[in-house]
Amino acid sequence: MVRTIQAMGAIAEPPAPARVAIDITGFQYWWMVRYPDQDATTANEIHIPVGEPVQLNLSSVDVIHSFWVPQLMGKLDVIPGRTNTTWIQASEPGAYYGECAEYCGLQHARMAFLVIADPPQQFAAWLTNEQQPAAEPTDPAALAGLQAIMRPSCIGCHTIRGTPAAGRLGPDLTHIGNRRAIAAGTLPNNRGTLAGWIADPQHIKPGNLMPDLGVDLETANAIAAYLELLK
């Protein structure tokens, strides 16, 4: 079942046909963001072109979530087994805060995301970059991190395009180095926070579905060095 609702104003349809469509899937406790026509996937950051209506197709794999960007649109439920369709449009470039507005479990309050409105040429360049496979590292620390992250416990959940990692349970990491935050807005994205998250995700965000894998700090730092380079 598809339900189309208004995102802003009093009309249910966008002012013009949407050139860009984005599939957004809610997980406990993060958002998968996929551009199906361009074969690009990211997480927790939704890039859109300024001045254009963008179609959003919302679904959930687990429980009921609610998608809300206060500056751009009202709340819309994200329901397992359904696709609810809406649209958004930003008139000015910038980063617009969004969150899950439906209690969905222990880390409901840490299920944030950003809608990043880019000028059209900048959006096109970002999307082209997202379509590319992960860069191959040359730095020794990053090379060690690439080898370490290829363990089954990591690649069973995460995708890094251009490598054997093809998991679908956790966020796609192919270009994680370009994201502003990790763990759905829980921490700013830098090597230190990445290493801390890898070493002890349950301490940082108890109840999230990434288990404590027993990664020592040296290995966590190496993996973080690799992920930081994935721009």
HUWOWO-V952942 format. One record per pair of residues at least 24 apart in sequence whose ideal C-beta (glycine too) atoms are under 10 Angstrom apart, sorted by the first residue. I is the first residue (numbers start at 1). J is the second residue. D is the distance in whole Angstrom. If there is no record, write none. Layout:
BEGIN
{{I & J & D} {I & J & D}}
END
This chain:
BEGIN
{{1 & 79 & 9} {1 & 81 & 9} {1 & 82 & 5} {1 & 83 & 8} {1 & 84 & 9} {2 & 57 & 8} {2 & 82 & 8} {2 & 83 & 5} {2 & 84 & 7} {2 & 85 & 5} {3 & 58 & 10} {3 & 76 & 9} {3 & 77 & 9} {3 & 79 & 9} {3 & 82 & 8} {3 & 83 & 8} {3 & 84 & 5} {3 & 85 & 7} {3 & 86 & 9} {4 & 55 & 9} {4 & 84 & 8} {4 & 85 & 5} {4 & 86 & 7} {4 & 87 & 8} {5 & 73 & 9} {5 & 74 & 8} {5 & 75 & 10} {5 & 76 & 6} {5 & 77 & 10} {5 & 84 & 7} {5 & 85 & 8} {5 & 86 & 5} {5 & 87 & 9} {6 & 73 & 8} {6 & 74 & 8} {6 & 76 & 10} {6 & 86 & 8} {6 & 87 & 8} {7 & 53 & 8} {7 & 54 & 9} {7 & 55 & 10} {7 & 56 & 8} {7 & 69 & 9} {7 & 72 & 7} {7 & 73 & 4} {7 & 74 & 7} {7 & 76 & 8} {7 & 86 & 5} {7 & 87 & 5} {7 & 88 & 5} {7 & 89 & 7} {8 & 53 & 10} {8 & 71 & 10} {8 & 72 & 7} {8 & 73 & 6} {8 & 74 & 8} {8 & 86 & 10} {8 & 87 & 9} {8 & 88 & 8} {8 & 89 & 7} {9 & 89 & 10} {12 & 86 & 9} {12 & 87 & 9} {13 & 53 & 9} {13 & 87 & 8} {14 & 52 & 9} {14 & 53 & 4} {14 & 54 & 8} {14 & 55 & 8} {14 & 86 & 9} {14 & 87 & 4} {14 & 88 & 9} {14 & 89 & 7} {15 & 52 & 10} {15 & 53 & 6} {15 & 87 & 9} {15 & 89 & 8} {16 & 52 & 8} {16 & 53 & 6} {16 & 87 & 10} {16 & 89 & 9} {17 & 52 & 10} {17 & 53 & 8} {17 & 55 & 9} {18 & 48 & 10} {18 & 52 & 7} {18 & 53 & 5} {18 & 54 & 6} {18 & 55 & 4} {18 & 56 & 9} {18 & 85 & 10} {18 & 87 & 6} {18 & 88 & 10} {18 & 89 & 9} {19 & 49 & 8} {19 & 52 & 6} {19 & 53 & 8} {19 & 54 & 8} {19 & 55 & 9} {19 & 120 & 10} {20 & 47 & 9} {20 & 48 & 7} {20 & 49 & 7} {20 & 52 & 7} {20 & 53 & 9} {20 & 54 & 5} {20 & 55 & 7} {20 & 56 & 10} {20 & 123 & 8} {20 & 127 & 9} {21 & 54 & 7} {21 & 55 & 4} {21 & 56 & 8} {21 & 57 & 7} {21 & 85 & 9} {21 & 87 & 9} {22 & 46 & 6} {22 & 47 & 9} {22 & 48 & 8} {22 & 54 & 6} {22 & 55 & 7} {22 & 56 & 6} {22 & 57 & 7} {22 & 58 & 9} {22 & 88 & 9} {22 & 115 & 10} {23 & 55 & 10} {23 & 56 & 8} {23 & 57 & 5} {23 & 58 & 8} {23 & 59 & 7} {23 & 83 & 8} {24 & 56 & 6} {24 & 57 & 7} {24 & 58 & 5} {24 & 59 & 8} {24 & 60 & 10} {24 & 65 & 10} {24 & 67 & 7} {24 & 78 & 8} {24 & 84 & 10} {24 & 98 & 10} {24 & 113 & 9} {25 & 57 & 9} {25 & 58 & 8} {25 & 59 & 5} {25 & 60 & 7} {25 & 61 & 6} {25 & 62 & 10} {25 & 65 & 9} {25 & 78 & 8} {25 & 83 & 10} {26 & 58 & 7} {26 & 59 & 7} {26 & 60 & 4} {26 & 61 & 7} {26 & 62 & 7} {26 & 63 & 8} {26 & 64 & 8} {26 & 65 & 4} {26 & 66 & 9} {26 & 67 & 7} {26 & 77 & 10} {26 & 78 & 4} {26 & 79 & 9} {26 & 80 & 9} {26 & 100 & 7} {26 & 102 & 9} {26 & 104 & 8} {26 & 111 & 8} {26 & 113 & 10} {27 & 60 & 8} {27 & 61 & 6} {27 & 62 & 6} {27 & 63 & 9} {27 & 65 & 9} {27 & 104 & 10} {27 & 111 & 9} {27 & 169 & 8} {27 & 170 & 8} {27 & 171 & 9} {27 & 184 & 9} {27 & 208 & 10} {27 & 209 & 8} {28 & 60 & 9} {28 & 61 & 9} {28 & 62 & 5} {28 & 63 & 7} {28 & 65 & 8} {28 & 100 & 10} {28 & 104 & 6} {28 & 105 & 5} {28 & 106 & 8} {28 & 107 & 7} {28 & 108 & 9} {28 & 111 & 8} {28 & 207 & 8} {28 & 208 & 7} {28 & 209 & 6} {29 & 62 & 10} {29 & 65 & 9} {29 & 100 & 8} {29 & 104 & 7} {29 & 105 & 7} {29 & 106 & 8} {29 & 107 & 4} {29 & 108 & 7} {29 & 109 & 9} {29 & 110 & 6} {29 & 111 & 4} {29 & 112 & 9} {29 & 183 & 8} {29 & 184 & 6} {29 & 185 & 10} {29 & 186 & 9} {29 & 205 & 7} {29 & 207 & 8} {29 & 208 & 6} {29 & 209 & 8} {30 & 100 & 10} {30 & 107 & 9} {30 & 110 & 9} {30 & 111 & 7} {30 & 112 & 9} {30 & 113 & 8} {30 & 170 & 8} {30 & 171 & 6} {30 & 182 & 10} {30 & 183 & 7} {30 & 184 & 4} {30 & 185 & 9} {30 & 186 & 10} {30 & 205 & 10} {30 & 208 & 8} {30 & 209 & 9} {30 & 210 & 10} {31 & 58 & 10} {31 & 65 & 8} {31 & 67 & 8} {31 & 78 & 9} {31 & 98 & 9} {31 & 100 & 8} {31 & 111 & 7} {31 & 112 & 9} {31 & 113 & 5} {31 & 171 & 9} {31 & 184 & 7} {31 & 185 & 10} {32 & 59 & 9} {32 & 61 & 8} {32 & 168 & 9} {32 & 170 & 9} {32 & 171 & 7} {32 & 172 & 8} {33 & 113 & 8} {33 & 115 & 10} {33 & 130 & 10} {33 & 171 & 9} {33 & 172 & 9} {34 & 172 & 9} {35 & 127 & 7} {35 & 130 & 7} {35 & 131 & 9} {37 & 127 & 10} {38 & 124 & 10} {38 & 127 & 6} {38 & 128 & 8} {38 & 130 & 8} {38 & 131 & 6} {39 & 130 & 9} {39 & 131 & 6} {39 & 161 & 10} {40 & 126 & 9} {40 & 127 & 6} {40 & 128 & 9} {40 & 129 & 9} {40 & 130 & 4} {40 & 131 & 5} {40 & 132 & 9} {40 & 161 & 10} {40 & 172 & 9} {40 & 174 & 9} {40 & 175 & 9} {41 & 130 & 8} {41 & 131 & 10} {41 & 159 & 7} {41 & 161 & 8} {41 & 168 & 10} {41 & 171 & 9} {41 & 172 & 5} {41 & 174 & 8} {41 & 175 & 9} {42 & 126 & 10} {42 & 127 & 10} {42 & 130 & 6} {42 & 171 & 8} {42 & 172 & 6} {42 & 173 & 10} {42 & 174 & 8} {42 & 175 & 7} {42 & 176 & 9} {42 & 178 & 8} {42 & 179 & 7} {43 & 113 & 9} {43 & 158 & 10} {43 & 170 & 8} {43 & 171 & 4} {43 & 172 & 6} {43 & 173 & 8} {43 & 175 & 10} {43 & 176 & 8} {43 & 179 & 7} {43 & 182 & 9} {43 & 183 & 10} {43 & 184 & 8} {44 & 98 & 9} {44 & 111 & 9} {44 & 112 & 7} {44 & 113 & 5} {44 & 114 & 7} {44 & 171 & 7} {44 & 179 & 7} {44 & 180 & 9} {44 & 181 & 7} {44 & 182 & 8} {44 & 183 & 8} {44 & 184 & 5} {44 & 185 & 7} {44 & 186 & 10} {45 & 95 & 9} {45 & 98 & 10} {45 & 113 & 7} {45 & 114 & 5} {45 & 115 & 8} {45 & 116 & 6} {45 & 126 & 10} {45 & 175 & 10} {45 & 178 & 8} {45 & 179 & 5} {45 & 180 & 7} {45 & 181 & 8} {45 & 184 & 10} {45 & 185 & 9} {45 & 189 & 10} {46 & 88 & 9} {46 & 96 & 9} {46 & 98 & 8} {46 & 113 & 6} {46 & 114 & 7} {46 & 115 & 5} {46 & 116 & 7} {46 & 117 & 9} {47 & 114 & 9} {47 & 115 & 8} {47 & 116 & 5} {47 & 117 & 8} {47 & 118 & 6} {47 & 122 & 9} {47 & 123 & 6} {47 & 126 & 5} {47 & 127 & 7} {47 & 130 & 8} {47 & 178 & 10} {48 & 72 & 9} {48 & 88 & 7} {48 & 89 & 8} {48 & 90 & 6} {48 & 96 & 9} {48 & 115 & 6} {48 & 116 & 7} {48 & 117 & 5} {48 & 118 & 7} {48 & 123 & 7} {49 & 89 & 9} {49 & 90 & 9} {49 & 93 & 10} {49 & 117 & 7} {49 & 118 & 6} {49 & 119 & 7} {49 & 120 & 5} {49 & 121 & 9} {49 & 122 & 8} {49 & 123 & 4} {49 & 124 & 8} {49 & 126 & 10} {49 & 127 & 9} {50 & 89 & 9} {50 & 90 & 6} {50 & 91 & 7} {50 & 92 & 7} {50 & 93 & 5} {50 & 94 & 9} {50 & 117 & 5} {50 & 118 & 7} {50 & 119 & 6} {50 & 120 & 7} {50 & 122 & 9} {50 & 123 & 8} {51 & 89 & 7} {51 & 90 & 8} {51 & 91 & 6} {51 & 92 & 9} {51 & 93 & 10} {51 & 117 & 9} {51 & 119 & 9} {51 & 120 & 7} {52 & 87 & 10} {52 & 88 & 10} {52 & 89 & 7} {52 & 90 & 9} {52 & 117 & 10} {52 & 120 & 7} {52 & 123 & 9} {53 & 87 & 5} {53 & 88 & 7} {53 & 89 & 5} {53 & 90 & 10} {54 & 86 & 10} {54 & 87 & 6} {54 & 88 & 6} {54 & 89 & 7} {54 & 90 & 9} {54 & 115 & 9} {54 & 117 & 9} {54 & 123 & 10} {55 & 85 & 7} {55 & 86 & 8} {55 & 87 & 5} {55 & 88 & 9} {56 & 84 & 9} {56 & 85 & 7} {56 & 86 & 5} {56 & 87 & 6} {56 & 88 & 6} {56 & 115 & 10} {57 & 83 & 5} {57 & 84 & 8} {57 & 85 & 5} {57 & 86 & 9} {58 & 82 & 9} {58 & 83 & 7} {58 & 84 & 5} {58 & 85 & 7} {58 & 86 & 7} {59 & 83 & 5} {59 & 84 & 8} {59 & 85 & 10} {60 & 84 & 10} {60 & 102 & 10} {60 & 104 & 9} {61 & 168 & 10} {61 & 169 & 9} {62 & 104 & 8} {62 & 105 & 9} {62 & 209 & 9} {63 & 102 & 8} {63 & 103 & 9} {63 & 104 & 5} {63 & 105 & 7} {63 & 108 & 10} {64 & 100 & 10} {64 & 102 & 5} {64 & 103 & 9} {64 & 104 & 7} {65 & 99 & 10} {65 & 100 & 5} {65 & 101 & 8} {65 & 102 & 5} {65 & 103 & 9} {65 & 104 & 5} {65 & 105 & 10} {65 & 108 & 9} {65 & 111 & 7} {66 & 99 & 9} {66 & 100 & 6} {66 & 101 & 4} {66 & 102 & 3} {66 & 103 & 9} {66 & 104 & 8} {66 & 108 & 10} {66 & 111 & 10} {67 & 98 & 7} {67 & 99 & 9} {67 & 100 & 7} {67 & 101 & 8} {67 & 102 & 9} {67 & 113 & 9} {68 & 97 & 10} {68 & 98 & 6} {68 & 99 & 6} {68 & 100 & 7} {68 & 101 & 4} {68 & 102 & 9} {68 & 113 & 10} {69 & 96 & 5} {69 & 97 & 7} {69 & 98 & 4} {69 & 99 & 8} {69 & 101 & 10} {69 & 113 & 8} {69 & 114 & 9} {69 & 115 & 5} {70 & 96 & 8} {70 & 97 & 7} {70 & 98 & 8} {70 & 99 & 8} {70 & 101 & 9} {71 & 96 & 5} {71 & 97 & 8} {71 & 98 & 9} {71 & 115 & 8} {72 & 96 & 5} {72 & 97 & 10} {72 & 98 & 8} {72 & 115 & 6} {72 & 117 & 9} {73 & 98 & 9} {73 & 115 & 9} {74 & 101 & 9} {75 & 99 & 10} {75 & 100 & 10} {75 & 101 & 5} {75 & 102 & 8} {76 & 101 & 9} {76 & 102 & 10} {77 & 101 & 9} {77 & 102 & 7} {78 & 102 & 8} {78 & 104 & 9} {88 & 115 & 7} {88 & 117 & 9} {89 & 117 & 9} {90 & 115 & 7} {90 & 116 & 9} {90 & 117 & 4} {90 & 118 & 9} {91 & 117 & 8} {92 & 117 & 7} {93 & 117 & 5} {93 & 118 & 6} {93 & 119 & 6} {93 & 122 & 8} {93 & 123 & 10} {94 & 118 & 9} {95 & 180 & 7} {97 & 185 & 8} {98 & 185 & 9} {99 & 184 & 9} {99 & 185 & 8} {100 & 184 & 9} {105 & 207 & 7} {105 & 208 & 9} {105 & 209 & 10} {106 & 205 & 9} {106 & 206 & 7} {106 & 207 & 3} {106 & 208 & 8} {107 & 183 & 9} {107 & 184 & 8} {107 & 186 & 8} {107 & 205 & 6} {107 & 206 & 7} {107 & 207 & 5} {107 & 208 & 6} {107 & 209 & 9} {108 & 207 & 10} {109 & 185 & 10} {109 & 186 & 10} {110 & 183 & 7} {110 & 184 & 6} {110 & 185 & 7} {110 & 186 & 5} {110 & 187 & 10} {110 & 204 & 9} {110 & 205 & 6} {110 & 206 & 10} {110 & 207 & 10} {110 & 208 & 8} {111 & 183 & 10} {111 & 184 & 5} {111 & 185 & 8} {111 & 186 & 9} {111 & 205 & 10} {111 & 208 & 10} {112 & 181 & 8} {112 & 183 & 10} {112 & 184 & 6} {112 & 185 & 3} {112 & 186 & 8} {113 & 181 & 9} {113 & 184 & 7} {113 & 185 & 7} {114 & 179 & 9} {114 & 180 & 7} {114 & 181 & 8} {114 & 185 & 8} {116 & 179 & 10} {116 & 180 & 8} {126 & 175 & 9} {126 & 178 & 8} {129 & 175 & 7} {129 & 178 & 8} {129 & 231 & 8} {130 & 161 & 10} {130 & 172 & 9} {130 & 174 & 8} {130 & 175 & 6} {130 & 178 & 8} {131 & 161 & 9} {131 & 174 & 10} {131 & 175 & 10} {132 & 161 & 8} {132 & 162 & 8} {132 & 174 & 8} {132 & 175 & 8} {132 & 231 & 10} {133 & 160 & 8} {133 & 161 & 5} {133 & 162 & 3} {133 & 163 & 8} {133 & 174 & 7} {133 & 175 & 10} {133 & 230 & 10} {134 & 159 & 10} {134 & 160 & 5} {134 & 161 & 6} {134 & 162 & 5} {134 & 163 & 6} {134 & 165 & 9} {134 & 173 & 8} {134 & 174 & 5} {134 & 175 & 7} {134 & 176 & 9} {134 & 177 & 9} {134 & 226 & 9} {134 & 227 & 10} {134 & 229 & 9} {134 & 230 & 5} {134 & 231 & 9} {135 & 162 & 8} {135 & 174 & 9} {135 & 175 & 9} {135 & 177 & 9} {135 & 226 & 10} {135 & 229 & 6} {135 & 230 & 7} {135 & 231 & 7} {136 & 162 & 8} {136 & 163 & 9} {136 & 229 & 9} {137 & 225 & 8} {137 & 226 & 6} {137 & 228 & 10} {137 & 229 & 6} {137 & 230 & 9} {138 & 229 & 9} {139 & 225 & 7} {139 & 226 & 9} {139 & 228 & 10} {139 & 229 & 7} {140 & 222 & 9} {140 & 225 & 9} {141 & 191 & 10} {141 & 218 & 10} {141 & 221 & 8} {141 & 222 & 6} {141 & 223 & 10} {141 & 224 & 9} {141 & 225 & 4} {141 & 226 & 8} {141 & 228 & 10} {141 & 229 & 10} {142 & 222 & 8} {142 & 223 & 9} {142 & 224 & 9} {142 & 225 & 5} {142 & 226 & 4} {142 & 227 & 9} {142 & 228 & 8} {142 & 229 & 5} {142 & 230 & 9} {143 & 222 & 9} {143 & 225 & 9} {143 & 226 & 8} {144 & 218 & 9} {144 & 219 & 8} {144 & 221 & 9} {144 & 222 & 4} {144 & 223 & 8} {144 & 225 & 8} {144 & 226 & 8} {145 & 194 & 10} {145 & 195 & 10} {145 & 198 & 10} {145 & 219 & 8} {145 & 220 & 9} {145 & 221 & 8} {145 & 222 & 4} {145 & 223 & 4} {145 & 224 & 7} {145 & 225 & 5} {145 & 226 & 3} {145 & 227 & 7} {145 & 228 & 9} {145 & 229 & 9} {146 & 222 & 9} {146 & 223 & 8} {146 & 225 & 9} {146 & 226 & 5} {146 & 227 & 9} {146 & 229 & 9} {146 & 230 & 10} {147 & 219 & 10} {147 & 222 & 8} {147 & 223 & 9} {147 & 226 & 9} {148 & 198 & 9} {148 & 215 & 8} {148 & 218 & 9} {148 & 219 & 5} {148 & 220 & 9} {148 & 221 & 10} {148 & 222 & 5} {148 & 223 & 5} {148 & 226 & 8} {149 & 173 & 8} {149 & 198 & 9} {149 & 215 & 10} {149 & 219 & 9} {149 & 222 & 9} {149 & 223 & 5} {149 & 224 & 10} {149 & 226 & 6} {149 & 227 & 8} {151 & 213 & 8} {151 & 215 & 9} {151 & 219 & 9} {151 & 223 & 10} {153 & 210 & 10} {153 & 211 & 8} {153 & 213 & 5} {153 & 214 & 9} {153 & 215 & 9} {154 & 198 & 9} {154 & 210 & 10} {154 & 213 & 8} {154 & 215 & 9} {154 & 223 & 8} {157 & 209 & 8} {157 & 210 & 7} {157 & 211 & 9} {158 & 210 & 9} {158 & 227 & 10} {160 & 226 & 9} {160 & 227 & 9} {160 & 230 & 7} {161 & 230 & 10} {162 & 230 & 10} {169 & 209 & 7} {169 & 210 & 9} {170 & 208 & 10} {170 & 209 & 8} {170 & 210 & 6} {171 & 210 & 10} {173 & 223 & 10} {173 & 226 & 9} {173 & 227 & 6} {173 & 230 & 7} {174 & 230 & 6} {175 & 227 & 10} {175 & 230 & 6} {175 & 231 & 6} {176 & 226 & 10} {176 & 227 & 5} {176 & 228 & 8} {176 & 229 & 10} {176 & 230 & 5} {176 & 231 & 9} {177 & 226 & 9} {177 & 227 & 6} {177 & 228 & 5} {177 & 229 & 6} {177 & 230 & 4} {177 & 231 & 4} {178 & 230 & 8} {178 & 231 & 5} {179 & 230 & 10} {179 & 231 & 10} {182 & 227 & 9} {183 & 208 & 7} {183 & 210 & 8} {184 & 208 & 9} {189 & 227 & 9} {189 & 228 & 8} {190 & 224 & 9} {190 & 228 & 7} {191 & 221 & 7} {191 & 223 & 10} {191 & 224 & 5} {191 & 225 & 6} {191 & 226 & 10} {191 & 227 & 8} {191 & 228 & 5} {191 & 229 & 10} {192 & 221 & 9} {192 & 224 & 8} {192 & 228 & 10} {193 & 224 & 8} {194 & 220 & 8} {194 & 221 & 9} {194 & 223 & 8} {194 & 224 & 4} {194 & 225 & 9} {194 & 226 & 9} {194 & 227 & 6} {194 & 228 & 7} {195 & 219 & 9} {195 & 220 & 4} {195 & 221 & 5} {195 & 222 & 9} {195 & 223 & 7} {195 & 224 & 4} {195 & 225 & 8} {195 & 227 & 9} {195 & 228 & 10} {196 & 220 & 8} {196 & 221 & 10} {196 & 224 & 9} {197 & 223 & 10} {197 & 224 & 8} {197 & 227 & 10} {198 & 222 & 10} {198 & 223 & 5} {198 & 224 & 6} {198 & 227 & 8} {199 & 223 & 9} {199 & 224 & 9}}
END
